Amino acid sequence: MKKIGLLSDTHSYMDEEILTAFKDCDEIWHAGDIGDSIVLDQLEEYKPTRAVYGNIDEQALRHRLPEHHRFQLEGLDIWMTHIGGYPGKYDKRVRESIRANPPDLFVCGHSHILKVMPDKRLNLLHLNPGACGHHGFHNMRTLLRFTLNDGKISDMEVVELGRRGLIKR
């Protein structure tokens, strides 16, 4: 059993609320647009972290991270990428591959829109945690927590971190 904390689109912003939200997690997954590599360093120091680079990420992060990360965990096939689209509207970068070999769990970021939606046609669950940073058009900063156990996903939680633009000092 693994408790997962999923975030995306930090855009160089990290605060204590993010770390607090992940205190009981076994792993942190970052679905891209990390921004400054200091954010990734902080996450990796805190918990084991899996991440992909996003379209705004600097070259140092692009050399350090993959664009697509496909792995097995707790009996599930997981594919994480930054720009992936969602059921019925997959991005052209992944469309053929996802149809030919769908994962159990498809994780992406980029849109800044929180989505947890099944793709019944491909028999997968799509996750986008929304955005944790202060750049973008989203109103509420969000992340997800969930549990993976023996091929099942459970205990899905949305965590709201507060409105975008309201930085606590």
N, C-alpha and C positions, 0 to 999 in steps of 0.2 A: 504494500500500500504506500502510495506517495501523495502527499498534499502539495499541490502546485499553486504558485502565484504567477499570474500572467499579466503583463503590462505591455504597453506600446507607446510610441510617439511621446517620449519624454522631452525631446528637443532640448537637450542639455540641462534639464531641470530635474533635480532630485531633492526630496525633502524627507524628513523623519517620518511623516505619515505613511509614506510608501513602505519604508522598512518596518514600521509597526504593523502595517496590514499583513506583512509577510512573515511575522515572527514565528508562527506555527507551521510554516511551509517547509517542505523538504527541499524543494527546488524552486528557482525563479526562472521564468521564461520571458524574454524580451523580444517582441515581434517587430523590431526595427524602428528607425528614426530615433536612435539613441541620442545623437547630437555629439556632445563632447565625450571622449573616452573615459573621462573621470567618472561619469555616471555608471558605465559598465564596470569600472574598477571597484566602485562602492558596492555594487550588487554582488560581484564575485567575492569580495571580502566578507560579505554578510552571509551568503548562502551559495551552494552550487548553482551555477547559472548557465542556461543555454540561451543563445541569442543569434539573430540574423541581422545583417545590415539593411538599412533602409535608404531611400532615395536622397535624403539630406545628409547622410553620414559621411564623415571625412575619410580620406584615403587610409589613414591609420586603422580605422575600424573595418574598412573594406578588406584590408590585408589580414586582419585578425579574425574576421567572421565570415561565414558563408552567406550567400544570397538565399539559398534554400537549405533547410536542415531537416532531413528525414531520418527518423530514428524509431526504435521500438522501446516501449516502457510499459511495464505492468500489463503485458499482453495486448497492447494497442500499437498500431502503426500510426505514427504522428508525422505530419508534414507542417513545418513552420516556414513562412516566407513573409516578406513585408507587403508586397503588392500582389494580392491573389484574387481579389474580387470576392464574390459570395455566390451561393447556390442560384443557378439560373443566369448569373452574370459573372462568370469566372474571367479573370484577366487573360488576354491572349498568351501571356508568358507561361501560364500553367494549364490552360484549357485542355490541350490534347493529352498531356501527361496525367491530369487528374481523372479524365474520362477513361484512359487506358488502364490506370492502376490507382484507383481511389484509396486514400488512407482511411483510417477510422475517424481520425480527428484532423481537421484542416484549420490551422491557426494563421491568422494574418493581422496586420495593422493597417496603416496608411489612411483609411477613410476618416478616422477620428470618430467613427460611429460605432457604438457598442452594439454587437450582434451576437446572439447565440441562436443558431438556427440549423435545423436538420436539413440535409439534402436527401430526401427519400429516394430519389432516382439513383443516386450513387451510394446510398446507405452510409453516409458519413455525417459527422457533426461539425459545423463551421463555428469557429470562435473568433471574434474580434473584440478585444477588451476596451475599445475606445481609446482615449488619449489621457496620459498622466501629466503632460506638460502644459505650458501656458501659451504656446503658439498654435494657431489654428482657429477654426470657427466653432468648435464644440463649446458648449456652455458649462457642462459638468465634467470634471476630471474623474475618470473611472478606471478600475482594474477588475480582474476576476480572480477568484479562488475556487478550486475544485479538487476532488480526490480521484485518483486513478487506482483501481484495484481489480486485479484478475479479469482484465478485458472490459471493465465497466467504468463509466464516468459518473460520479455522484457528487452530492453536496455542493452544487454550483452556487456561488455567491457573487453578487455584484457589490463592489465596494465603491462608494462615492467619496471622493477626497475633497470636495468643495468646488466652488465655481472657478472657472478659468479666470486668470487675471488678479485674483485675490491672493497675493503672496504674503504669508505670515512672516513676520520678522521677529 
